[in-house]
Amino acid sequence: MQQIEQLLQTSANLFKHLGNIPKGEERDDYIIVINNMLDKRGTIMENLMKEGFRLDNQNRIHRTLLELDNGIKERLAVVMNTVKQDMANLQKTKKSEQQYYNPYSNVRVMDGMYYDKKN
């Protein structure tokens, strides 16, 4: 029962941590903490599976674990989408900046050539 309580506590802490997504430089530390918590949670789950743990829907703790797991999945998806959106915006900004500094980089011209069709 000790490991189930650890899993419940770790899952609750992870769920709480995923509740607020920081901006800017703080996000790197935020993601590192998420990875550490997921690793810890995964280790506890592996140990439970080795002991032959089975999920019982009649047990209150097991239902709470299931609800927390679904909430963690949803919040992780939100975090991933936020990071993906920020990366897309960064790429867009880089492209716009390059276009600003060199507006003719994508223009294909053959300088010095003139064709006269009059023969």
N, C-alpha and C positions, 0 to 999 in steps of 0.2 A: 504494500500500500504506500510505502514511502516514495517510490518512484512515480506513482500516479500523482501524488501531491506535488512533487517536483515538476512534473510535466504541466500540471494545472497552473502552478505559480509562474513557470517560465512562459507558458502560452499567454497568460494574463498580462505579464510584463511586456511581452512582444506586442500584443494587441494594443496596449496603452501607448507604447513607444511609436507605433505606426499611426497614431491618431493625429499627430501634427507634423507636417513636412516643412523643414526649414528651407530658407532660401540661401543662395550663394555659397560661400566658403564653408558654412556649417554642414552642408549636405554631405560632404565627404565623410566626416566623422559619424554622421547619422547613418550612412550606409554601412560603415564598418561595424557599428553597434548592431545593426540589423543582421549582418552576416554572422557575427559572433553569437547572437541570440538564436538564430536559426541552426547554427552548428550545435549549440548546447541542447536545443530542443530535439534535434535529429539524433544525437547520441542517446538521450533519455528514451526516445521512441525505439531505437534499435535494441536497447537493453530490455525494454518491456516486451518487444516481439520475441526476443530470445527466451524470455521466461514463459512465453505462450499466452500473452495478453490478448484477450478478445473483447471487442466493444459490445457493451450491453446497453440497449436503449432504455431499459427499465431503471438503470442506475443513474442517480442524479448527477454524480461527478462525470460519468461518461457522456451524458447529454451536454453538460456544460463544456466538456472538452470538444465535442463535436461542433457546438455553436461557436466556440472560440476559434476553432480551425477554419470554419467557413468565414468568419469575420476577418481572420488574418489573411486568408486568400484574397478577399475583396480589397482590403487595405493595401496589400502588396501589389495588386494590380493597379491601384490608383498611383502608388509610388512609382511603379515602372512606367506608367503612361506619362506622369509628370516629367520623369527623367528623359524619356524618349522625346517629348515635346520640346524640352530645353535643348536637347542635342540637335533637333531639327532646326530650331530657331538659331542656334549657334552656327550651323552650317549655312543657313540662309544669310546671316549677318556677314559671315566670311566671304561669301560669294558677292554680296552687295558691295562690300568694302573693296574687293579686288576689282570689281567693275568700276567703282568710283575712281580708283587710282589709275586704271588702264582701261578706259572705255572702249578702245578699239582692239582689244585682245582677241575678240571673237570674230572680227571682220576678216574675211578672206579676200585679199586683193592682189592682183598681179601688177605691181608698180612698173611703170616704164613700158608697158606694152599697149599698143594701139593697133587695132585692126581696121583697115579701110576696105570696104567691100567693093569699091569701084575698081574695076579692072580694065 
